[in-house]
Amino acid sequence: MTSLSATVTRRSLLGGGLAVLGGQTEPVLRLDRRVRVALIGLEGHTGEILRPLPQLPDVEIVALADPDEKALAAASRNPRLKSARIYTDYRRLLDREQLDIAAICGPNGGRAERILAAIERGLHVVAEKPLAIELEELDRIEQALRRRPVRLSMLLPMRFSPPYLALKQVVDSGEIGEVGLMTAQKSYKLGDRAAWYRKRETYGGTIPWIGIHMVDLMRWTSGRELVEAVSFQAHFARSVFADLGDMENVTGTLFRLDNGGAALLNMDYLRPQTAPTHGDDRLRLAGTKGVAEYQAATGVTVVSTSSKPRVIENLPPARSLFVDFLQSVYLGAPPGLALQEILRVNRIVLLARQAAEQGRIVKL
């Protein structure tokens, strides 16, 4: 089967890719050198790399790698990728090309090996999430990053989107006080999924795959740390969803916060195909002075002891994760997503999955 992410990817690969974020055309970013990028794997958030290319005249996608020849042929029809050299084996690409950055997407299984291969060649890396689907793999990536002076980012674009930027601003302003409870949701349409979703060794689990987005947002917007977790996960209603294999379509995780509070994350692939959007993401932050929350149906809302309930109409502008990464690597700007945050959130989701598999509370 063809995955939904693959479908979205092919649309972004075939399109021209206007550099528009949040309805606004982004300014051109000049770097002091030509930056050569290889796109390894054509599934996932590849649009985060391709979309800002029109504003990046010094950045060129010089090579593509994917074992799917049809996907490569489709990608090569994108005007911005037509001159990219094509490989079905990423190792051959890494051996032959002169590169600065490896943008690594594709299936979850084997991603750690692809990241390690790029790091060992001294390349900067921007990778799909999660970096690894096993703790041992994550340890190897951390060790490799200590040996090599390269930079790494991960495709968590929700952190750079207007609603969550707004939630972060509300918490930082002190309006809702100290956050003591968070509730988060990710509910998706199942759609058609590629074969790698159906096997534990290539998928890695729903908690690492989509939970990593909300775990990052909970920590970042609230300023709180997650210190313990207990989780449940299931392939629910197997007779109805017979083709899922090992893929969990229902998960629930309860985290303890560093200040004694709690955070709850529920996720599902039960959203009907009749729903108006693919996903229904929600995040609610309750503090000592008020509550701030986001869901698409109501927008970003705030109620606090210092103001009447309101909807935040003027949201911060959307930002590009890839542009942020380039600015941090080549212009010395502080990254919007720091390496230690990336490694921490990867570890948390793998431990939260472990809590479900082992049926116990796990320290994070």
Secondary structure, DSSP 8 states (H G I E B T S, - for coil): ---HHHHHHHHHHHS----EETTEE------SS-EEEEEE-SSSSTHHHHTTGGG-TTEEEEEEE-S-HHHHHHHTTSTTTTTSEEES-HHHHHHH---SEEEE-S-STTHHHHHHHHHHTT-EEEE-S-S-SSHHHHHHHHHHHHHS---EEE--GGGGSHHHHHHHHHHHHTTT-SEEEEEEEEEEE-----GGGGSHHHH--HHHHTHHHHHHHHHHHH---EEEEEEEEE---TTTSGGGTT--SEEEEEEEETTS-EEEEEEEEEE-TTSSSSEEEEEEEEESSEEEEEETTTEEEEEETTEEEEE--S------HHHHHHHHHHS----SS-HHHHHHHHHHHHHHHHHHHHTS-EE-
